[in-house]
Amino acid sequence: MHREDIPIKDYLYVMLRRKNIILLVFLICLPFILIKAFSATPVYQATTKLLIQKNYDPSFASNYRFAYDPYFLSTQAQLIKSSKVAKKVMESLKLDETYNRYFDDKNQDSSIAKDLIHWFKNLYSIVLKLAGTVNNNPSSTQAVKNESTAEEPKNQKIKSIAKMVRNGITIDSDLEKGDIVNVSFSSTNPIFAADVVNTVASAYQHLLLEMKLESTSQSLEWMKTNADAERVKLECSEKKLREYKKEHDIYTIDDQEAIFPKKITQISSNLTQAQAEVNELESLYQEINRIAPEEAQNLPVVADTETIRELRRQIINKEQEIAGLSKSIGYKHPKMIRANKDLNALNDKLNNEIQNVIQSVKNRYELALQKAKSLQSLLDKTKQNAAFMSDKLIQYEILNRDVEVHRLLYDRLLSRIKEFNVTEQQQAVDVWVVENADIPSSPITKGPKRTILLGIIVSLIAGIGLAFFLEYMDNTVKTSEDAEERLGLPVLGMIPLLKENEQDIEKIVFQAPSSIISEAYKAIRTSVLLSSPDGAPKSILISSMNQGVGKTVTSVNLAISFAFSDKKVLLIDGDMRRARIHKIFNLDNTSGLSTYLADQSGLTILKNKGLDYLDIAPAGPVPPNPSELLSSSRLNKLITDVSDSYDFIIFDSPPMFNVSDAHLISQVAEQTILVTRSGVTTYDAVARAYKMLADINSEMLGLIINAVDLKKQHQYYSKYDGQYGYYKNDYTSS
């Protein structure tokens, strides 16, 4: 699993070796697949087509977006899917009352999933009753609570239906298809799906109108407030004028009565016009300053300019030209680039012209204000000169002027309010229903067969994925190829796993020399003999990382296999803490390696159990200090004394991770063999043991992988030219 190039056979090997995991995942998923397939309710989808465009009519103040907006349809799609549209659809169809009529028949149908849910609910209630947590006699407090919350289910139902409507709406607004938007709604009731989606268009139009009204309500409210104020002022000034005329008996004015009154009247009239112009321009100027710069073009004073209208017409034509070019050529085409540059130039020119008009309004306002100030100054001066004239006539003209001013302002505000009442009904977005949705005749959901097939595929993929994940997380030694590649150490051989009902493995090479396990030990013997061009090592330490991997059995059978090849072998039990070899050969253990190292006995510890070419040195009695004995010079003396009498000396030692005995023995042995157990010993443990040997300058001969289950991994071993296939019948029958 860690190689860069993994053959297909290795993938198959992993799946075959982890087939139980794959089958388990499949069996776990199968009931859910079947429940999903046979309990799924058919879902129908109804679709209506809407044409959504911006309103480019320059006669309305709401038309202020002329530039291309790539997010226009996306924005409208979000509005269609908004909760406000869903609420309007619900109100239009009265779903809070009629929803159950659509789904009464559906609710009567039972399904496997509903039956299971009902069964679990009943089981849960029974458990609660047995536990004493259910109150069978509800108190009056609970009854009051139920009564007070009677409306909650209804409100919750309304919210859930509105949410369901919103979530069921889907929008397909592909810009390449133009301005046509497909609005769809999915439901288990085809009639309900068609009714809902056909109501979306009108609900969407109403929402746009409400948004328009809300955007202009602030300006309209300001003008209405000022109009009411001017109306009150006009009524008050008219009342004062009538009372003054009645009090002073003034009904007509003789133009020839006096020069100054005429002059004052003329100046007052001019001042009235100037102030009216100032008020009008001031209102317009304040409105320009209040709104955003990009909205200034919506003002009638700007929109009615001939140059502005001509530029807008050119912009619309240019946008239509670009829209036509986008359907036939790409955006990077020279014509398209040139057209976009022309459009940008027209937009810049339009903005400049708008700023010129705004500046013109500002200049007119300042001039009118200056003119009004001048007339006011002239009027004051004339009044001083006409002090001798009748105060009655002057007061009359003042009152009459106030009436005219307030009437003029009031009429202007009424006119502006009427304009806003007209323009606020015009939407910035035009929506047309191109095609109403019909009642769908067939569901869009897949049938049970496709659901089952898809579920089987997904469950198998999940099982295979889990199998490969477990394989990736498995850090144990399993095969010689992986061990050699990951550790860089030679594997001398693999020993098959012996089942419990088969013969004893402790001396299997002697008892069943033709079995597959015996042949495996003979193959390891051959690997040791051919391990070096200078010849096999004379003294060999066989150890392991932990207990229970088959170290001692490997030492015994390997020693027997060497003896069968007519090699004189000495097998020394170096595990003085948990000696076992004397039990395997039924030897006396009153003397052995421990007594020899303690200088309590000599070479008489070497014993023969009737096997030619094989002598055995048992461990002897358990000493209090095995490590101190192994570190003495007597161990080197033993090797020196017997080396000429034997071809091979094989040590069995305790595990390396438990005590230091194996490290001490490795100092006198020429090579060390580590025994691992397939699927148990980890690569980290082997690497750690190898490092421990390297740190004390002990040489490593290789690894032996023990307890390999050939039945589980026979596909893997079959690629090694049938290494064990020849003996498989003997193995299975012995």
Protein Blocks (a to p, Z undefined) as FASTA:
>chain_A
ZZfbdcfklmmmmmmmmmmmmmmmmmmmmmmmmmmmmmpccdddddddddddddfbfkbf
klmbfbdcfklmmmmmmmmmpmklmmmmmmmnommlmmmmmmmmmmmpccfklmmmmmmm
mmmmmmmmmnopacfbdcfklmmmmmmmmmmmmmmmmmmmmmmmmmmpccdddfknojad
cdddddfblklmmmmmmmmmmmmmmmmmmmmmmmmmmmmmmmmmmmmmmmmmmmmmmmmm
mmmmmmnopabdcfklpmklmmmmmmmmmmmmmmmmmmmmmmmmmmmmmmcfklmmmpmk
lmmpmklmmmmmmmmmmmmmmmmmmmmmcfkbmklmmmmmmmmmmmmmmmmmmmmmmmmm
mmmmmmmmmmmmmmmmmmmmmmmmmmmpcfklmmmmmmmmmmmmmmmmmmmmmmmmmmmm
mmmmpcfbdcddfbdcdddfbdfbdcfklmmmmmmmmmmmmmmmmmmmmmmmpccdfbfk
lmmmmnopacfbdcddddfklccfklmmmmmmmbmklmmmmmmmmmmmmmpfnbpafbdc
dddfbehiommmmmmmmmmmmmmnopacddddfblklgcklmmnopafkbcfklmmnopa
cfklpccehiahiacddebjadfblmlmmmpmklmmmmmmmmmmpmbdcdddddfklmmm
lmmmmmmpmbdcddddehkacfklmmmmmmmmmmnopacfbdcdehiafklmmmmmmmno
olmlmmmmmmmmZZ
